Amino acid sequence: MLRIGYRKKHLNINLILGLSFITLALIRFLTQDTFRWTGYGTIVISILYLGTYVYQRKYKYLSINNGILKINSPFAKEVKLSEINQIKKFAGDYIITTDQNKMTINTQIIDPDSLIVLNNELEKLDVEWV
């Protein structure tokens, strides 16, 4: 299995935002007499950011396994490498086209070392590059 990871900057932003929101919630909790609904909202937001950080760190951005290219997200998109007809490079992103689907890979959030590996894997395919 080949995994293509996120840039450290992308991961760290989610971590910093999550920690900032939880710190804000703790400060509100300690300084106010009553804990208002906005405090609970702040805790929910911090949990979402920290959960996103953990998920992205564990599952990475892309994975290539058993001939399937998959974007790892809660609503994952995947495409079989054998079904790819065309790869288009547009504004730094890859737009991968099959007969039924279109998948966009955002290269701005991919770790530079992993991007080299992804480029090598995509160049191995016998498809039309635009």
Secondary structure, DSSP 8 states (H G I E B T S, - for coil): -EEE-B-HHHHHHHHHHHHHHHHHHHHHHHH-SS--HHHHHHHHHHHHHHHHHHHHHHH-SEEEETTEEEE-STT-EEEEGGG--EEEEETTEEEEE-SS-EEEE-GGGB-HHHHHHHHHHHHHS--EE-
